[in-house]
Amino acid sequence: MKQFITIIFVGVCFIAMAASRAAEPASPTEPAVTPAAPVAPAEAATETATSEAHGLPQSAQALGIGKGFITNSMLVTWIVALGIIGFARVATRRMQEVPSGAQNLAESVVEGLYNFLEGVIGPELVKKTFWFFSTIFIFILATNWFGLIPGVGTIGWGVPVTGGFEVTRPLLRGGNADLNITFAMAMIFMVLWLVWAIQSSGVKGFLLHLFGPKGESPSAIKYVMILLFFLVGLLEVISIAFRPVSLSFRLYGNIFAGENLLEAMASMVKQPAWARSVFAVLLPLPFYFMELLVGFVQALVFMLLTAVFTGTICAHDEESEKAQH
C-alpha cells in the first residue's frame, strides 16, 4: 500500500510539471496599471464595463506586470501538487497495521480507486496503469476544489474604480480553467496510451486491431471486407487523434464556465457598497456546492474516459489469453 501511495503522488508531481511546461503565458489584454496609478472615473468605468462584459479571461495570465513564464494557473498546479505530495509524506511517514488519521484516508482513497478501476479495465491491466489513472483523478479533483477557495481569482493586480478596486490580473487562477493545462494532461495520456497499446499487442497487433478484418468472411467477399475494415480503421485513427481535444475541452469548458458563473453571481449587485459586500458572499454560496459536485464529476469523467480508451485497446488480449487456457 505504501508503494502505491508513493507512486501515485510522484505521478502527481510529474503531471503537474509536464502540464506547466506546456502552458505558455498569454499576453494580457488589460493595460499594465498598478494599483497606485491614478485612474480617471471615465477610464475606471470603461475598465469595469470591459471586465463585466468578458468575465474571466480565457487564457491564463502572467504573474506580475508584463509578460513572464509563470502564469497564475501554473502557480495553482504547483501549489496543489506540493500539497498532495506533502500529504502523502505525512500519511506514509509512520505506517501502521491498523491505519488512522492521514494514513487511513490515503489508504481508503487508493483502495477505493483500485477496486473501482479493477472492475472497469480488469485485474491485470489495472496493475500496470493504476498509478496514472489514480494520479490524474486525485490531481484534477484537488485542482478543481482548490479553485473554489476564497481568494483564488479575487486577489492580485488591478485598478481602482468607483467604490472599490477591480482585479484585472489575479494572482491565482483555477488550474483546469487554463486550456494549456488540460491539453497537456490529455497529451500525456495519449503518449502512455500508445505505449500501453504497443506493449500489450506489439506493433503488428496494434495495427491489426485498427485496420485488420474482424471475423471470418467467405472468399468471394474477403477482399471487399479487407478494404472496408481498412477504411473503418482510418476513421478510428481520426477518432483517436481527436481524443486529446475532446478530453481537454470538456474539462476546461466545465471548470471555466463554473468560475465565470461564480464571478457573475458575486458581481451581480453593484450598489450600495454594503449590499455589494453582502451579496458578493451570499449569492455565489449555493453555486459553490454545485461546483464541488462538478469538480468531482469532471475528475471522475476524465479518469473513466482515459481508462475506457485504454481498456478497449488492451483488455482484448487478456480475454484471448483466458480463452486459450
C-alpha positions in Angstrom: 0.0 0.0 0.0 2.8 2.4 0.8 4.4 1.8 -2.6 1.0 2.5 -4.3 0.6 5.8 -2.4 4.2 6.9 -3.1 3.9 6.1 -6.9 0.6 8.0 -7.1 1.9 11.2 -5.6 5.2 11.1 -7.5 3.0 10.8 -10.6 1.1 14.0 -9.4 4.4 15.9 -9.4 5.3 14.6 -12.9 1.9 15.5 -14.4 1.9 19.0 -12.8 5.4 19.8 -14.0 4.7 18.4 -17.5 1.5 20.3 -17.8 3.1 23.5 -16.6 5.9 23.2 -19.1 3.3 23.0 -21.9 1.5 26.1 -20.7 2.5 29.4 -22.2 1.6 32.7 -20.6 -0.9 34.7 -22.7 -0.5 38.4 -23.4 -2.6 40.3 -21.0 -5.5 42.2 -22.7 -5.7 44.8 -20.0 -3.2 47.7 -19.7 -0.5 47.2 -17.2 -1.7 49.6 -14.5 -0.5 49.3 -10.9 -3.0 49.8 -8.0 -1.3 53.1 -7.1 -1.6 54.7 -10.6 -4.3 57.4 -10.8 -7.3 56.4 -12.9 -9.9 58.8 -14.1 -13.5 57.9 -13.3 -14.4 57.6 -17.0 -11.4 55.2 -17.6 -12.4 53.2 -14.4 -15.9 52.9 -15.7 -14.7 51.7 -19.0 -12.4 49.2 -17.4 -15.2 47.9 -15.2 -17.6 47.6 -18.1 -14.9 45.7 -20.1 -14.3 43.2 -17.3 -18.1 42.7 -16.8 -18.6 42.1 -20.5 -15.8 39.5 -20.8 -15.8 37.9 -17.4 -12.9 35.6 -16.6 -10.2 35.8 -19.3 -10.0 32.7 -21.5 -6.2 32.4 -21.2 -4.0 32.3 -18.1 -2.2 35.5 -17.3 1.5 36.0 -16.5 2.2 36.9 -12.9 3.3 40.5 -12.1 3.5 43.3 -14.6 4.2 42.4 -18.2 5.0 39.1 -19.8 6.5 36.2 -17.8 7.0 32.5 -18.0 5.0 31.6 -14.8 1.2 32.1 -15.1 -1.4 32.2 -12.4 -2.7 28.8 -13.5 0.7 27.2 -13.4 1.2 28.5 -9.9 -2.0 26.8 -8.7 -1.0 23.5 -10.2 2.4 23.7 -8.4 0.7 24.5 -5.1 -1.8 21.7 -5.5 1.0 19.2 -6.4 3.1 20.2 -3.5 0.1 20.0 -1.1 -0.8 16.4 -2.3 2.8 15.3 -2.1 3.2 16.8 1.4 0.0 14.9 2.5 1.4 11.7 1.0 4.6 12.2 3.0 2.7 12.7 6.2 0.4 9.7 5.5 3.2 7.3 4.9 5.8 8.5 7.4 4.8 6.1 10.1 2.8 3.3 8.6 0.7 1.2 11.0 -1.1 -2.1 10.6 -4.3 -0.5 11.9 -4.4 2.8 10.0 -5.7 6.0 11.4 -5.8 9.7 10.5 -4.0 10.6 7.3 -2.9 7.1 6.6 -6.4 5.8 6.9 -7.7 8.5 4.5 -4.9 7.8 1.9 -5.4 4.1 2.0 -9.2 4.4 1.7 -8.8 6.6 -1.4 -6.2 4.4 -3.0 -8.1 1.1 -2.2 -11.4 2.5 -3.4 -9.9 3.8 -6.7 -8.1 0.5 -7.2 -11.3 -1.6 -6.7 -13.3 0.7 -8.9 -10.7 0.6 -11.8 -10.3 -3.1 -11.5 -14.0 -3.5 -12.3 -13.6 -1.2 -15.3 -10.4 -2.4 -17.0 -9.7 -5.8 -15.4 -7.3 -7.1 -12.7 -4.3 -7.5 -15.0 -4.4 -4.1 -16.8 -5.1 -2.2 -13.6 -1.8 -3.3 -12.1 0.1 -1.6 -15.0 -2.0 1.5 -15.3 -3.4 2.3 -11.9 -0.7 4.7 -11.0 -1.7 7.1 -13.8 -5.5 6.9 -13.5 -5.5 7.4 -9.8 -2.9 10.2 -10.1 -5.0 12.0 -12.7 -8.2 11.7 -10.7 -6.6 13.0 -7.4 -4.8 15.8 -9.2 -7.8 17.0 -11.2 -10.1 16.8 -8.2 -7.7 18.7 -5.9 -7.1 21.4 -8.6 -10.8 21.8 -9.2 -11.6 22.2 -5.5 -8.6 24.4 -4.9 -10.1 26.9 -7.4 -13.1 27.3 -5.1 -11.1 28.6 -2.2 -11.9 32.3 -1.4 -9.1 34.5 -2.8 -8.5 32.5 -5.9 -9.3 34.9 -8.7 -10.0 37.8 -6.4 -6.5 38.7 -5.1 -4.0 40.3 -7.5 -3.2 43.3 -9.6 -5.8 45.7 -10.9 -7.1 49.3 -11.0 -9.1 51.4 -8.5 -12.6 52.0 -9.6 -15.5 54.0 -8.1 -16.4 52.5 -4.8 -13.7 49.8 -4.7 -10.9 48.0 -6.5 -11.1 45.9 -9.7 -8.7 42.9 -10.0 -7.7 42.6 -13.7 -4.8 40.1 -13.3 -5.4 37.7 -10.4 -2.5 36.1 -8.5 -4.2 32.6 -8.6 -6.5 31.2 -11.2 -8.1 27.7 -11.4 -5.6 25.3 -12.9 -8.1 23.5 -15.1 -9.5 26.8 -16.3 -6.5 27.0 -18.5 -6.7 25.0 -21.7 -2.9 24.6 -21.8 -3.0 22.6 -18.6 -5.9 20.3 -19.6 -4.5 19.7 -23.1 -1.1 18.8 -21.7 -2.7 16.2 -19.4 -4.6 14.8 -22.3 -1.4 14.5 -24.4 0.4 12.8 -21.6 -2.4 10.2 -21.5 -2.2 9.7 -25.3 1.6 9.0 -25.1 1.0 6.5 -22.4 -2.0 5.0 -24.2 0.2 4.4 -27.3 3.0 2.8 -25.1 0.5 0.5 -23.3 -1.1 -0.5 -26.6 2.2 -1.5 -28.2 3.3 -3.3 -25.0 0.0 -5.2 -25.0 -0.2 -6.2 -28.6 3.0 -5.3 -30.3 3.3 -3.0 -33.3 1.7 -5.6 -35.7 -1.1 -6.5 -33.3 -1.8 -2.8 -32.7 -2.1 -2.1 -36.5 -4.3 -5.2 -37.0 -6.5 -4.0 -34.2 -7.1 -0.8 -36.1 -7.1 -1.9 -39.7 -7.4 -5.7 -39.7 -10.6 -7.5 -40.7 -12.7 -8.9 -37.8 -14.3 -12.3 -38.0 -14.4 -14.7 -40.9 -15.6 -13.9 -44.4 -16.3 -16.0 -47.5 -13.6 -16.0 -50.0 -15.8 -14.1 -52.5 -16.1 -11.0 -50.4 -12.9 -11.3 -48.4 -11.0 -8.6 -50.3 -14.0 -6.3 -50.1 -14.1 -6.7 -46.3 -10.4 -6.0 -46.1 -10.9 -2.7 -47.9 -13.9 -1.9 -45.7 -12.1 -2.5 -42.4 -9.2 -0.5 -43.7 -11.5 2.5 -44.2 -13.0 1.9 -40.8 -9.5 1.9 -39.4 -8.8 5.3 -40.9 -11.9 6.6 -39.2 -10.7 5.1 -36.0 -7.4 6.9 -36.3 -9.2 10.2 -36.8 -11.3 9.5 -33.7 -8.2 8.7 -31.7 -6.4 11.9 -32.9 -9.4 14.0 -31.6 -9.4 12.4 -28.2 -7.0 14.9 -26.6 -9.1 17.7 -28.0 -12.4 16.3 -26.5 -10.7 15.4 -23.2 -9.1 18.8 -22.7 -12.1 20.9 -23.9 -14.6 19.0 -21.8 -12.6 19.6 -18.6 -11.6 23.1 -19.4 -15.1 24.2 -20.5 -16.9 22.9 -17.4 -14.4 24.5 -15.0 -14.1 27.7 -16.9 -17.9 28.1 -17.1 -18.2 27.4 -13.4 -15.7 30.1 -12.4 -17.5 32.6 -14.7 -20.8 31.7 -13.1 -19.4 32.3 -9.6 -17.9 35.6 -10.7 -21.1 36.7 -12.3 -23.1 35.9 -9.1 -20.5 37.7 -6.9 -20.7 40.9 -9.0 -24.4 41.0 -9.7 -25.2 43.6 -7.0 -23.2 46.8 -7.5 -24.7 49.5 -5.3 -24.8 50.4 -2.5 -21.4 49.4 -1.2 -22.7 47.5 1.8 -25.1 45.4 -0.4 -22.3 44.7 -2.8 -20.2 43.2 0.0 -23.0 41.2 1.5 -24.4 39.7 -1.8 -20.9 39.0 -3.1 -20.8 36.4 -0.4 -24.4 35.2 -0.3 -25.3 34.9 -4.0 -22.5 32.6 -5.1 -22.9 30.4 -2.0 -25.4 27.8 -3.4 -23.4 27.6 -6.6 -20.2 26.7 -4.6 -21.9 23.4 -3.6 -22.8 22.7 -7.2 -19.2 23.4 -8.3 -17.9 21.0 -5.6 -20.0 18.3 -7.3 -19.0 19.4 -10.8 -15.3 19.3 -9.8 -15.7 15.7 -8.6 -17.7 14.6 -11.6 -15.3 16.1 -14.1 -12.3 14.4 -12.4 -14.2 11.1 -12.5 -15.2 11.5 -16.1 -11.6 12.3 -17.2 -10.4 9.2 -15.3 -13.1 6.9 -16.7 -12.8 8.0 -20.3 -9.0 7.5 -20.3 -9.5 4.1 -18.5 -12.1 3.0 -21.1 -9.9 4.2 -24.0 -7.1 2.1 -22.6 -9.2 -0.9 -21.9 -10.6 -1.1 -25.4 -7.1 -1.3 -26.9 -5.5 -3.6 -24.3 -8.1 -5.7 -22.5 -8.9 -7.8 -25.5 -5.5 -9.5 -25.2 -6.4 -10.7 -21.6 -9.7 -12.1 -22.9 -7.9 -14.0 -25.7 -5.3 -15.4 -23.3 -8.1 -16.6 -21.0 -9.9 -18.2 -23.9 -6.8 -20.1 -24.9 -6.3 -21.5 -21.4 
